[in-house]
Amino acid sequence: MVLNLGKNSAEVDVEATKALYKDRSYVNTKCCCPSCRNYMEKIRCTDKPVARFFSGIGVDPVKAESVWAYLPGDAPFTQRYHCVFPIVCTQYKIKDEESFSVITDGFSVSFREEEGKLFLVADWTLPWISV
């Protein structure tokens, strides 16, 4: 599956990416701070376009490599997150790691290459709930 994000593209091996996530730990087993607990609660009921996006590339968002809650969102009772997800690719071209593509309102993604591995990076605004 070819994933084009602005000037960047990757041939994602969806089945290999799904297999990569099979034995990964959930975010809340790595950290149990209020922001990570909020992430886990809201990610389970994320909107359909975001869920389809992750499913289409084999990523399980509750098993992110890392999640940072870094700013309150623009709207009241929201939290902005920066999330990193490993993906398995057969080939890719990264021309601009700083270029984020908007998937839906409050959810944008880009690629980051690190030591020959490719990661999907997401900036995401999620509602804040009492956890």
BALOBA-1460 file (C-alpha; in Angstrom, 3 decimals):
// residues 131
<rec num="1" residu="m" x="0.000" y="0.000" z="0.000"/>
<rec num="2" residu="v" x="1.509" y="3.328" z="-1.055"/>
<rec num="3" residu="l" x="1.083" y="6.083" z="1.514"/>
<rec num="4" residu="n" x="1.705" y="9.585" z="0.168"/>
<rec num="5" residu="l" x="2.092" y="12.399" z="2.687"/>
<rec num="6" residu="g" x="2.919" y="15.643" z="0.937"/>
<rec num="7" residu="k" x="6.369" y="15.323" z="-0.652"/>
<rec num="8" residu="n" x="6.964" y="12.022" z="1.143"/>
<rec num="9" residu="s" x="5.867" y="8.517" z="0.206"/>
<rec num="10" residu="a" x="6.245" y="4.987" z="1.504"/>
<rec num="11" residu="e" x="5.336" y="1.527" z="0.276"/>
<rec num="12" residu="v" x="3.875" y="0.145" z="3.520"/>
<rec num="13" residu="d" x="3.877" y="-3.606" z="4.074"/>
<rec num="14" residu="v" x="0.541" y="-3.700" z="5.912"/>
<rec num="15" residu="e" x="0.731" y="-7.345" z="7.005"/>
<rec num="16" residu="a" x="4.283" y="-6.990" z="8.336"/>
<rec num="17" residu="t" x="3.275" y="-3.800" z="10.156"/>
<rec num="18" residu="k" x="0.300" y="-5.605" z="11.754"/>
<rec num="19" residu="a" x="2.644" y="-8.396" z="12.841"/>
<rec num="20" residu="l" x="5.007" y="-5.828" z="14.359"/>
<rec num="21" residu="y" x="2.189" y="-4.537" z="16.581"/>
<rec num="22" residu="k" x="0.925" y="-7.965" z="17.634"/>
<rec num="23" residu="d" x="3.263" y="-8.338" z="20.630"/>
<rec num="24" residu="r" x="3.871" y="-4.665" z="21.454"/>
<rec num="25" residu="s" x="2.853" y="-3.239" z="24.820"/>
<rec num="26" residu="y" x="-0.077" y="-0.889" z="25.279"/>
<rec num="27" residu="v" x="0.772" y="2.752" z="25.936"/>
<rec num="28" residu="n" x="-0.693" y="2.580" z="29.448"/>
<rec num="29" residu="t" x="1.651" y="-0.273" z="30.441"/>
<rec num="30" residu="k" x="4.615" y="2.049" z="29.817"/>
<rec num="31" residu="c" x="3.155" y="5.099" z="31.561"/>
<rec num="32" residu="c" x="0.077" y="5.666" z="33.699"/>
<rec num="33" residu="c" x="0.119" y="9.484" z="33.936"/>
<rec num="34" residu="p" x="-3.231" y="11.272" z="33.422"/>
<rec num="35" residu="s" x="-2.299" y="12.280" z="29.850"/>
<rec num="36" residu="c" x="-1.502" y="8.696" z="28.815"/>
<rec num="37" residu="r" x="-4.647" y="7.392" z="30.501"/>
<rec num="38" residu="n" x="-6.644" y="10.035" z="28.623"/>
<rec num="39" residu="y" x="-4.969" y="8.991" z="25.357"/>
<rec num="40" residu="m" x="-5.923" y="5.345" z="25.927"/>
<rec num="41" residu="e" x="-9.544" y="6.217" z="26.716"/>
<rec num="42" residu="k" x="-10.000" y="8.529" z="23.738"/>
<rec num="43" residu="i" x="-8.092" y="6.448" z="21.203"/>
<rec num="44" residu="r" x="-10.514" y="3.583" z="21.671"/>
<rec num="45" residu="c" x="-13.379" y="5.749" z="20.419"/>
<rec num="46" residu="t" x="-11.539" y="7.851" z="17.837"/>
<rec num="47" residu="d" x="-13.412" y="9.109" z="14.796"/>
<rec num="48" residu="k" x="-13.842" y="6.814" z="11.810"/>
<rec num="49" residu="p" x="-11.463" y="8.566" z="9.346"/>
<rec num="50" residu="v" x="-8.582" y="8.259" z="11.824"/>
<rec num="51" residu="a" x="-9.460" y="4.646" z="12.679"/>
<rec num="52" residu="r" x="-9.600" y="3.775" z="8.944"/>
<rec num="53" residu="f" x="-6.262" y="5.508" z="8.357"/>
<rec num="54" residu="f" x="-4.509" y="3.446" z="11.051"/>
<rec num="55" residu="s" x="-6.232" y="0.217" z="10.050"/>
<rec num="56" residu="g" x="-5.329" y="0.758" z="6.392"/>
<rec num="57" residu="i" x="-1.602" y="0.804" z="7.174"/>
<rec num="58" residu="g" x="-1.642" y="-1.885" z="9.883"/>
<rec num="59" residu="v" x="-0.905" y="0.409" z="12.856"/>
<rec num="60" residu="d" x="-2.467" y="-0.222" z="16.268"/>
<rec num="61" residu="p" x="-2.579" y="3.255" z="17.863"/>
<rec num="62" residu="v" x="-2.936" y="1.925" z="21.431"/>
<rec num="63" residu="k" x="0.554" y="0.429" z="21.016"/>
<rec num="64" residu="a" x="2.461" y="3.554" z="19.978"/>
<rec num="65" residu="e" x="6.241" y="3.662" z="20.249"/>
<rec num="66" residu="s" x="5.908" y="6.882" z="22.203"/>
<rec num="67" residu="v" x="3.220" y="9.375" z="23.181"/>
<rec num="68" residu="w" x="3.873" y="12.901" z="24.437"/>
<rec num="69" residu="a" x="1.156" y="15.178" z="25.703"/>
<rec num="70" residu="y" x="2.761" y="18.527" z="25.045"/>
<rec num="71" residu="l" x="0.205" y="21.337" z="24.971"/>
<rec num="72" residu="p" x="-3.389" y="22.014" z="25.798"/>
<rec num="73" residu="g" x="-5.446" y="22.000" z="22.630"/>
<rec num="74" residu="d" x="-6.875" y="25.138" z="21.057"/>
<rec num="75" residu="a" x="-10.392" y="24.284" z="22.225"/>
<rec num="76" residu="p" x="-11.276" y="23.993" z="25.923"/>
<rec num="77" residu="f" x="-10.870" y="20.543" z="27.468"/>
<rec num="78" residu="t" x="-8.545" y="19.197" z="24.763"/>
<rec num="79" residu="q" x="-4.977" y="17.912" z="24.863"/>
<rec num="80" residu="r" x="-2.451" y="17.861" z="22.011"/>
<rec num="81" residu="y" x="-0.374" y="14.723" z="21.549"/>
<rec num="82" residu="h" x="2.735" y="13.895" z="19.549"/>
<rec num="83" residu="c" x="2.793" y="10.159" z="18.802"/>
<rec num="84" residu="v" x="5.346" y="7.951" z="17.043"/>
<rec num="85" residu="f" x="4.389" y="4.672" z="15.355"/>
<rec num="86" residu="p" x="6.829" y="2.263" z="13.669"/>
<rec num="87" residu="i" x="5.819" y="1.024" z="10.218"/>
<rec num="88" residu="v" x="7.332" y="-1.612" z="7.943"/>
<rec num="89" residu="c" x="8.122" y="-0.414" z="4.419"/>
<rec num="90" residu="t" x="9.655" y="-2.015" z="1.382"/>
<rec num="91" residu="q" x="10.760" y="1.384" z="0.072"/>
<rec num="92" residu="y" x="10.262" y="5.047" z="0.870"/>
<rec num="93" residu="k" x="11.263" y="8.570" z="-0.136"/>
<rec num="94" residu="i" x="11.493" y="11.254" z="2.504"/>
<rec num="95" residu="k" x="12.050" y="14.747" z="1.171"/>
<rec num="96" residu="d" x="10.711" y="16.797" z="4.087"/>
<rec num="97" residu="e" x="10.289" y="15.354" z="7.605"/>
<rec num="98" residu="e" x="8.838" y="18.642" z="8.811"/>
<rec num="99" residu="s" x="5.929" y="18.517" z="6.352"/>
<rec num="100" residu="f" x="2.762" y="17.243" z="8.009"/>
<rec num="101" residu="s" x="-0.306" y="16.154" z="6.030"/>
<rec num="102" residu="v" x="-3.737" y="16.778" z="7.536"/>
<rec num="103" residu="i" x="-5.819" y="13.596" z="7.599"/>
<rec num="104" residu="t" x="-8.757" y="15.134" z="9.451"/>
<rec num="105" residu="d" x="-9.318" y="18.149" z="11.676"/>
<rec num="106" residu="g" x="-6.979" y="17.834" z="14.659"/>
<rec num="107" residu="f" x="-4.986" y="14.911" z="13.202"/>
<rec num="108" residu="s" x="-1.931" y="15.328" z="10.966"/>
<rec num="109" residu="v" x="0.918" y="12.969" z="10.130"/>
<rec num="110" residu="s" x="4.406" y="12.857" z="8.661"/>
<rec num="111" residu="f" x="7.265" y="10.379" z="8.339"/>
<rec num="112" residu="r" x="10.516" y="10.262" z="10.282"/>
<rec num="113" residu="e" x="13.480" y="8.108" z="9.358"/>
<rec num="114" residu="e" x="15.790" y="6.924" z="12.098"/>
<rec num="115" residu="e" x="18.684" y="4.485" z="11.637"/>
<rec num="116" residu="g" x="17.169" y="2.998" z="8.489"/>
<rec num="117" residu="k" x="13.716" y="2.542" z="10.060"/>
<rec num="118" residu="l" x="10.606" y="4.490" z="9.165"/>
<rec num="119" residu="f" x="8.165" y="5.908" z="11.680"/>
<rec num="120" residu="l" x="4.815" y="7.585" z="11.272"/>
<rec num="121" residu="v" x="4.648" y="10.729" z="13.406"/>
<rec num="122" residu="a" x="1.235" y="12.109" z="14.363"/>
<rec num="123" residu="d" x="0.200" y="15.395" z="15.918"/>
<rec num="124" residu="w" x="-3.201" y="14.876" z="17.399"/>
<rec num="125" residu="t" x="-5.705" y="16.852" z="19.436"/>
<rec num="126" residu="l" x="-7.975" y="14.695" z="21.583"/>
<rec num="127" residu="p" x="-10.775" y="15.673" z="23.971"/>
<rec num="128" residu="w" x="-9.824" y="15.621" z="27.622"/>
<rec num="129" residu="i" x="-11.897" y="13.372" z="29.831"/>
<rec num="130" residu="s" x="-11.760" y="12.825" z="33.538"/>
<rec num="131" residu="v" x="-9.523" y="9.801" z="34.123"/>
